[in-house]
Amino acid sequence: MKGIYFINERIRLNGLSIEESITLQEQSIKQYISGQNIEIIKLNPLQLKEHYTILHALLYDLKKDPVWLDCFIHYSPKVMEDFIFSYPAKWLILKSFFKEFIPIESKPDFTIQRAL
């Protein structure tokens, strides 16, 4: 399976600091990736990190050189919430490039479910 993962570097999770929240997301996602044998794809050779931190940049890279991937991995629906509500049209376009979106930590949040 080939995929891409997203780390939200601007959110505080579970009362943790920003740095701790980033570490939590990275560790959880990397553990999942290795357990599921997912190959992480780097769309932009100039990209410094293995993951994306800006969804607009991911969408730009996907549009520039269209590729359809198996999965988009993120920590939880909470890390996607701001983008989904602020840019619903871009969210739909982004979703079209992946077979599935995989949240590592999925707690039911009915406000997000309506937006999806």
C-alpha positions as CSV (number, residue, x, y, z in Angstrom):
1,M,0.0,0.0,0.0
2,K,1.2,3.5,-0.8
3,G,0.3,6.6,1.2
4,I,1.0,10.0,2.6
5,Y,0.6,11.2,6.1
6,F,-0.2,14.5,7.7
7,I,1.1,16.0,11.0
8,N,-0.8,19.1,12.3
9,E,1.9,21.3,13.8
10,R,-0.5,23.9,15.1
11,I,-2.8,21.9,17.3
12,R,-2.6,21.0,21.0
13,L,-3.9,17.5,21.7
14,N,-5.1,16.1,25.0
15,G,-3.7,19.1,27.0
16,L,-0.2,18.6,25.6
17,S,2.1,21.3,24.4
18,I,2.5,21.9,20.7
19,E,5.9,20.0,20.7
20,E,4.4,17.1,22.6
21,S,1.4,17.0,20.3
22,I,3.6,16.8,17.3
23,T,5.6,14.0,18.9
24,L,2.4,12.1,19.8
25,Q,1.1,12.3,16.2
26,E,4.5,11.3,14.7
27,Q,5.0,8.3,17.0
28,S,1.5,7.0,16.6
29,I,1.5,7.3,12.8
30,K,4.9,5.8,12.3
31,Q,4.0,2.9,14.5
32,Y,0.8,2.3,12.5
33,I,2.7,2.7,9.2
34,S,5.3,0.1,10.1
35,G,2.7,-2.3,11.4
36,Q,0.6,-2.1,8.2
37,N,3.6,-2.1,5.9
38,I,2.7,1.1,4.2
39,E,5.1,2.8,1.8
40,I,5.2,6.5,2.3
41,I,5.4,8.5,-1.0
42,K,7.2,11.8,-1.3
43,L,5.5,13.8,-4.1
44,N,7.9,16.8,-4.0
45,P,11.6,15.9,-4.0
46,L,12.4,19.2,-2.4
47,Q,10.2,18.4,0.6
48,L,12.3,18.4,3.7
49,K,10.1,16.1,5.8
50,E,8.6,12.7,5.0
51,H,5.2,14.0,5.9
52,Y,3.0,17.0,5.0
53,T,2.3,19.8,7.5
54,I,0.3,22.0,5.1
55,L,-2.7,20.5,3.3
56,H,-2.7,23.3,0.7
57,A,0.9,22.2,-0.3
58,L,-0.3,18.6,-0.5
59,L,-3.2,19.5,-2.7
60,Y,-0.9,21.6,-4.9
61,D,1.6,18.7,-5.3
62,L,-1.3,16.3,-6.1
63,K,-2.7,18.6,-8.7
64,K,0.7,19.4,-10.3
65,D,1.5,15.7,-10.9
66,P,-1.7,13.8,-10.4
67,V,-1.3,10.5,-8.5
68,W,-3.9,8.4,-6.8
69,L,-2.8,6.7,-3.6
70,D,-4.1,4.1,-1.3
71,C,-4.3,6.0,1.9
72,F,-3.9,9.3,3.7
73,I,-3.0,8.8,7.3
74,H,-3.6,11.4,10.1
75,Y,-3.7,11.2,13.8
76,S,-7.4,12.0,14.4
77,P,-10.4,13.8,12.9
78,K,-9.6,16.7,15.2
79,V,-6.3,17.5,13.4
80,M,-8.2,17.8,10.1
81,E,-11.2,19.8,11.5
82,D,-10.0,23.3,10.7
83,F,-9.2,22.5,7.1
84,I,-12.4,20.7,6.5
85,F,-14.6,23.5,7.8
86,S,-12.6,26.3,6.3
87,Y,-12.1,24.8,2.8
88,P,-14.9,22.3,2.1
89,A,-14.4,22.4,-1.7
90,K,-10.6,21.8,-1.4
91,W,-11.3,19.0,1.1
92,L,-13.5,17.2,-1.5
93,I,-10.8,17.6,-4.1
94,L,-8.1,16.3,-1.7
95,K,-10.3,13.3,-0.8
96,S,-10.6,12.3,-4.4
97,F,-6.9,11.5,-4.7
98,F,-7.0,8.7,-2.0
99,K,-8.9,5.4,-1.7
100,E,-9.2,5.8,2.1
101,F,-8.5,8.2,4.9
102,I,-7.1,6.5,8.0
103,P,-7.3,8.2,11.4
104,I,-5.0,6.6,14.0
105,E,-7.0,7.8,17.0
106,S,-10.7,7.9,16.1
107,K,-13.0,9.2,18.7
108,P,-16.5,9.9,17.6
109,D,-17.0,13.6,17.0
110,F,-20.4,14.1,15.5
111,T,-19.7,17.7,14.4
112,I,-16.9,16.4,12.1
113,Q,-18.9,13.5,10.8
114,R,-21.4,16.0,9.3
115,A,-18.7,17.7,7.4
116,L,-17.3,14.5,5.9
